[in-house]
Each structure stands twice: as C-alpha cells, then as structure tokens.
C-alpha cells in the first residue's frame, strides 16, 4: 500500500491480502475485510517475500506470528 498505514480493516477492501492456506486467518480475512483479494500461501517466508516484493498489500496473521515476523524480517 505504498508505505501507507492501515487504520482500519476496511482500508484493505479491494486490496491483495496474504493468508496461509487453510488457516483461521483465511476465514477472518473473508469475514472482516469485505472485498479483499485473498492470496494463498503455504509458508510464512513465502508470504513475507510476496509482501516485500509488493505482490500483496498486507498479511493477515495472529499477533504472536506478527511479532515473530517483525523480529525475523526487519525489512517489513
């Protein structure tokens, strides 16, 4: 999203959102981000690579995974 901050989940409507295939976050994204375009990934590193490359606008993950990702991938 061009380094813009997302203030509300509704800001992701119509955007490409990465989720792990079959995760609870897939159903959460469908429920709470109407109109988003889900992009499915089998592993977190693949999802992070897509975010870094701009192939997705955001990632939906639980808080503990987000904290892990921010420690492991400092370029996010």
MDTraj code that builds the backbone (N, CA, C; nanometers):
import mdtraj as md
import numpy as np

residues = "UNK UNK UNK UNK UNK UNK UNK UNK UNK UNK UNK UNK UNK UNK UNK UNK UNK UNK UNK UNK UNK UNK UNK UNK UNK UNK UNK UNK UNK UNK UNK UNK UNK UNK UNK UNK UNK UNK UNK UNK UNK UNK UNK UNK UNK UNK UNK UNK UNK UNK UNK UNK UNK UNK UNK UNK UNK UNK UNK UNK UNK UNK UNK UNK UNK UNK UNK UNK UNK UNK UNK UNK UNK UNK UNK UNK".split()
xyz = np.array([
    [0.0823, -0.1192, 0.0000],
    [0.0000, 0.0000, 0.0000],
    [0.0866, 0.1254, 0.0000],
    [0.1965, 0.1213, -0.0659],
    [0.2844, 0.2365, -0.0801],
    [0.3242, 0.2967, 0.0540],
    [0.3643, 0.2138, 0.1462],
    [0.4096, 0.2557, 0.2782],
    [0.3037, 0.3310, 0.3581],
    [0.1778, 0.3254, 0.3167],
    [0.0712, 0.3919, 0.3912],
    [0.0330, 0.3058, 0.5102],
    [-0.0104, 0.3691, 0.6140],
    [-0.0574, 0.2976, 0.7318],
    [-0.2023, 0.2567, 0.7099],
    [-0.2356, 0.1377, 0.7558],
    [-0.3734, 0.0909, 0.7508],
    [-0.4362, 0.1236, 0.8848],
    [-0.5365, 0.2097, 0.8845],
    [-0.6020, 0.2497, 1.0081],
    [-0.7167, 0.1558, 1.0429],
    [-0.7843, 0.1063, 0.9416],
    [-0.8997, 0.0196, 0.9610],
    [-0.8919, -0.0980, 0.8655],
    [-0.9499, -0.2094, 0.9067],
    [-0.9531, -0.3252, 0.8167],
    [-1.0234, -0.2911, 0.6862],
    [-1.1210, -0.2024, 0.6920],
    [-1.1931, -0.1634, 0.5710],
    [-1.1001, -0.0983, 0.4683],
    [-0.9862, -0.0446, 0.5155],
    [-0.8890, 0.0149, 0.4233],
    [-0.8301, -0.0895, 0.3288],
    [-0.8413, -0.2173, 0.3652],
    [-0.7865, -0.3251, 0.2824],
    [-0.8887, -0.3794, 0.1822],
    [-1.0097, -0.3273, 0.1827],
    [-1.1105, -0.3709, 0.0868],
    [-1.0597, -0.3466, -0.0544],
    [-1.0659, -0.4486, -0.1366],
    [-1.0177, -0.4395, -0.2740],
    [-0.8681, -0.4610, -0.2891],
    [-0.7966, -0.4756, -0.1793],
    [-0.6515, -0.4952, -0.1823],
    [-0.6178, -0.6438, -0.1804],
    [-0.4953, -0.6768, -0.2201],
    [-0.4455, -0.8144, -0.2156],
    [-0.3947, -0.8426, -0.0747],
    [-0.4517, -0.9437, -0.0122],
    [-0.4198, -0.9769, 0.1261],
    [-0.3684, -1.1206, 0.1321],
    [-0.2516, -1.1397, 0.1897],
    [-0.1914, -1.2716, 0.2012],
    [-0.2368, -1.3437, 0.3273],
    [-0.2698, -1.4717, 0.3114],
    [-0.3067, -1.5583, 0.4234],
    [-0.2461, -1.6957, 0.4009],
    [-0.2241, -1.7676, 0.5106],
    [-0.1801, -1.9064, 0.4988],
    [-0.2993, -1.9922, 0.4627],
    [-0.2830, -2.0787, 0.3662],
    [-0.3900, -2.1657, 0.3191],
    [-0.4468, -2.2481, 0.4340],
    [-0.5780, -2.2451, 0.4487],
    [-0.6458, -2.3257, 0.5490],
    [-0.6373, -2.2741, 0.6908],
    [-0.5783, -2.1566, 0.7106],
    [-0.5653, -2.1026, 0.8460],
    [-0.6938, -2.0325, 0.8891],
    [-0.7063, -2.0127, 1.0196],
    [-0.8202, -1.9374, 1.0713],
    [-0.8183, -1.7946, 1.0184],
    [-0.7007, -1.7458, 0.9860],
    [-0.6898, -1.6095, 0.9339],
    [-0.7515, -1.5957, 0.7956],
    [-0.7605, -1.7051, 0.7229],
    [-0.8296, -1.7023, 0.5936],
    [-0.9768, -1.6661, 0.6153],
    [-1.0425, -1.7348, 0.7077],
    [-1.1841, -1.7049, 0.7337],
    [-1.2001, -1.5680, 0.7980],
    [-1.1047, -1.5276, 0.8835],
    [-1.1107, -1.3937, 0.9431],
    [-1.1018, -1.2858, 0.8367],
    [-1.0115, -1.3027, 0.7419],
    [-0.9975, -1.2041, 0.6348],
    [-1.1259, -1.1957, 0.5530],
    [-1.1835, -1.3105, 0.5212],
    [-1.3092, -1.3102, 0.4447],
    [-1.4202, -1.2388, 0.5213],
    [-1.4233, -1.2588, 0.6524],
    [-1.5296, -1.2016, 0.7345],
    [-1.5101, -1.0526, 0.7604],
    [-1.3866, -1.0120, 0.7896],
    [-1.3635, -0.8757, 0.8375],
    [-1.3071, -0.7794, 0.7336],
    [-1.2682, -0.8318, 0.6172],
    [-1.2157, -0.7434, 0.5119],
    [-1.2963, -0.7683, 0.3839],
    [-1.4174, -0.7155, 0.3806],
    [-1.5015, -0.7396, 0.2630],
    [-1.4374, -0.6842, 0.1363],
    [-1.4441, -0.7630, 0.0320],
    [-1.3927, -0.7187, -0.0970],
    [-1.2436, -0.7361, -0.1169],
    [-1.1744, -0.7945, -0.0178],
    [-1.0301, -0.8143, -0.0364],
    [-1.0062, -0.9287, -0.1344],
    [-0.8902, -0.9265, -0.1956],
    [-0.8499, -1.0322, -0.2876],
    [-0.7494, -1.1207, -0.2144],
    [-0.7939, -1.2374, -0.1695],
    [-0.7057, -1.3246, -0.0927],
    [-0.6017, -1.3902, -0.1820],
    [-0.4789, -1.3897, -0.1341],
    [-0.3672, -1.4578, -0.1989],
    [-0.3222, -1.5646, -0.1000],
    [-0.3168, -1.6889, -0.1441],
    [-0.2902, -1.8011, -0.0548],
    [-0.1439, -1.8436, -0.0593],
    [-0.0900, -1.8736, 0.0591],
    [0.0482, -1.9163, 0.0728],
    [0.0552, -2.0383, 0.1632],
    [0.1573, -2.1217, 0.1409],
    [0.1762, -2.2416, 0.2211],
    [0.2765, -2.2220, 0.3339],
    [0.3505, -2.1112, 0.3327],
    [0.4522, -2.0877, 0.4348],
    [0.4690, -1.9383, 0.4583],
    [0.5025, -1.9034, 0.5822],
    [0.5211, -1.7632, 0.6183],
    [0.6313, -1.6965, 0.5359],
    [0.7482, -1.7606, 0.5159],
    [0.8509, -1.6925, 0.4352],
    [0.8032, -1.6561, 0.2939],
    [0.7198, -1.7399, 0.2339],
    [0.6656, -1.7086, 0.1009],
    [0.5723, -1.5881, 0.1066],
    [0.4944, -1.5818, 0.2122],
    [0.4011, -1.4712, 0.2301],
    [0.4782, -1.3408, 0.2522],
    [0.5831, -1.3464, 0.3336],
    [0.6657, -1.2287, 0.3611],
    [0.7369, -1.1822, 0.2337],
    [0.7861, -1.2760, 0.1554],
    [0.8526, -1.2411, 0.0295],
    [0.7556, -1.1696, -0.0641],
    [0.6320, -1.2163, -0.0686],
    [0.5313, -1.1525, -0.1534],
    [0.5006, -1.0112, -0.1043],
    [0.4956, -0.9920, 0.0260],
    [0.4725, -0.8589, 0.0815],
    [0.5898, -0.7668, 0.0493],
    [0.7101, -0.8151, 0.0692],
    [0.8299, -0.7344, 0.0415],
    [0.8398, -0.6959, -0.1056],
    [0.7951, -0.7857, -0.1933],
    [0.8023, -0.7603, -0.3377],
    [0.6821, -0.6817, -0.3895],
    [0.5852, -0.6545, -0.3024],
    [0.4682, -0.5788, -0.3452],
    [0.3624, -0.6604, -0.4153],
    [0.3724, -0.7928, -0.4077],
    [0.2710, -0.8773, -0.4713],
    [0.1445, -0.8877, -0.3872],
    [0.1534, -0.8562, -0.2581],
    [0.0360, -0.8417, -0.1719],
    [0.0498, -0.7093, -0.0981],
    [-0.0632, -0.6547, -0.0583],
    [-0.0637, -0.5261, 0.0115],
    [-0.0550, -0.5414, 0.1628],
    [-0.0965, -0.6578, 0.2124],
    [-0.0973, -0.6822, 0.3564],
    [-0.0980, -0.8318, 0.3820],
    [-0.0695, -0.8662, 0.5064],
    [-0.0739, -1.0046, 0.5533],
    [-0.1662, -1.0088, 0.6739],
    [-0.2497, -1.1104, 0.6808],
    [-0.3342, -1.1296, 0.7989],
    [-0.2781, -1.2471, 0.8778],
    [-0.2360, -1.2188, 1.0003],
    [-0.1809, -1.3206, 1.0905],
    [-0.2163, -1.2847, 1.2334],
    [-0.2045, -1.3824, 1.3232],
    [-0.2305, -1.3552, 1.4642],
    [-0.1159, -1.2729, 1.5232],
    [-0.1395, -1.2164, 1.6398],
    [-0.0430, -1.1233, 1.6985],
    [0.0923, -1.1870, 1.7264],
    [0.0946, -1.3082, 1.7789],
    [0.2233, -1.3712, 1.8095],
    [0.3039, -1.3970, 1.6825],
    [0.2385, -1.4358, 1.5752],
    [0.3081, -1.4567, 1.4484],
    [0.3562, -1.3243, 1.3920],
    [0.2767, -1.2200, 1.4064],
    [0.3195, -1.0877, 1.3608],
    [0.4457, -1.0432, 1.4336],
    [0.4495, -1.0637, 1.5639],
    [0.5677, -1.0248, 1.6411],
    [0.6911, -1.1022, 1.5931],
    [0.6737, -1.2322, 1.5694],
    [0.7826, -1.3154, 1.5175],
    [0.8299, -1.2628, 1.3829],
    [0.7360, -1.2346, 1.2951],
    [0.7707, -1.1878, 1.1613],
    [0.8460, -1.0558, 1.1674],
    [0.8055, -0.9658, 1.2535],
    [0.8724, -0.8357, 1.2629],
    [1.0134, -0.8490, 1.3187],
    [1.0362, -0.9496, 1.4045],
    [1.1720, -0.9721, 1.4549],
    [1.2595, -1.0390, 1.3489],
    [1.2023, -1.1329, 1.2740],
    [1.2789, -1.2105, 1.1754],
    [1.3030, -1.1339, 1.0456],
    [1.2048, -1.0559, 1.0059],
    [1.2099, -0.9868, 0.8763],
    [1.2099, -0.8365, 0.9013],
    [1.3273, -0.7818, 0.9199],
    [1.3395, -0.6420, 0.9591],
    [1.3051, -0.5432, 0.8475],
    [1.2892, -0.5919, 0.7254],
    [1.2563, -0.5010, 0.6144],
    [1.1067, -0.4814, 0.5964],
    [1.0247, -0.5351, 0.6845],
    [0.8791, -0.5171, 0.6710],
    [0.8364, -0.3801, 0.7179],
])
top = md.Topology()
chain = top.add_chain()
for i, resn in enumerate(residues, 1):
    res = top.add_residue(resn, chain, resSeq=i)
    for name in ("N", "CA", "C"):
        top.add_atom(name, md.element.get_by_symbol(name[0]), res)
traj = md.Trajectory(xyz[None], top)
